[in-house]
Amino acid sequence: TDKDPSVLEVAVRNAEENGVAAQIRTAQVDWTLQETWPDPLPPCDVIIGADVLFNAVCHEGLVRFCDKLLPDAGRALICDPRDRVLRPVFRDACVKEGFEF
């Protein structure tokens, strides 16, 4: 997901070039605005995110989105630079929601 449609175009192109396009889904979503979330939410076992912790305003929305999208046994794999100043804010949002970190 991303708010920027051009990012989604790149993600689709990347998946096509790597032969996995049939196994991914993209959607233009603002995690902070539930009205932009797909309805119904598609089934999902794994969410992979990279470089998504740069804006603390989005952290709680991202955690809520993952919570709604994933089944109890689902996993969200969030990769971000170790030195990102906002990582503790995201960790706190995860812990508050009951996620493992």
N, C-alpha and C positions, 0 to 999 in steps of 0.2 A: 504494500500500500504506500501511497504517497499523495500529498496534495497537488503535486506538480505532474501534469500528464506527460511531460517530456521525459521525466524519470521513469515512468511506467513503460514508455516506448523503448527506452534503452534496456530495461529489464527483460521485456519480451524478446527483443532482438538477441540479447545475450543468451536467453534460454533456447531460442531457435538455433543459434550457432553451436550450442552445446548439446543439441538433440534431446532436450528435456522440456520443450514447450508444452507438451501434452500433460505434464505433471505439475505445472504451476498455474496459479491464478493471480491476477493483479486487479487492483481496484483503486480508484481515486477516493481517498478517505482522509478526513481530518480527525485524528484520534480524539481531539477535545470536543468534537461535535457529534454526538451519537446519531443525529439525523442524517449524517453522511455515511454511516456504516451500512453495508449491504444488508438487505432484509429480504429473505432470511439470511443469516450468516451461514456461509458454506461450512461443511464439515472440514475439520482440519486437525491433524495430529501433531504437526510441527510448524512453528513460526520461526523464520530466520530473519534477523534484523542486523544491519551493520551501519555504524556511524549514525545512530538515531538519537543519541543522548545529548545533543548540542543545545537543546532548548528545554529548560526545566519546566516551562509551562506545559509541555506535552507529556511529561513523564506519567502523571496520574492517569491521563487519558489512554496512553499506550498500555499501561498495566490493566486498566478496565477493559480495553479492547481485547487484549490477550485472554483475560479471564472469561469473557463472554464467548470468544471464538474457540478456545481449547476445551476438550473434554478433561475430566479429572486426571487422566493419565497422560495428557498432552504436555508438550515441552515448547518453551520459547527460548531460542538460542540468540541472545543479544550480544553482538561483538562490538566493542568500542575501544578506543585507545585507553591504555592503562592510566595515562596522566590526565584524562578528562576530569576536570574539576567537578562536574555535575554527577559523576558516577555515584557518590554517596546519596544524593537526592533520589536517584532512581532506585538504589538499593532500599532506601527507606520506604518508598512507595510500594515496592515488591513485598517487603516484610509486612507492611500495613495490610496488604491484601491477602496475606497468608501464603505467598509464593516462597519457594526455596530460592536462595540466592547463592 
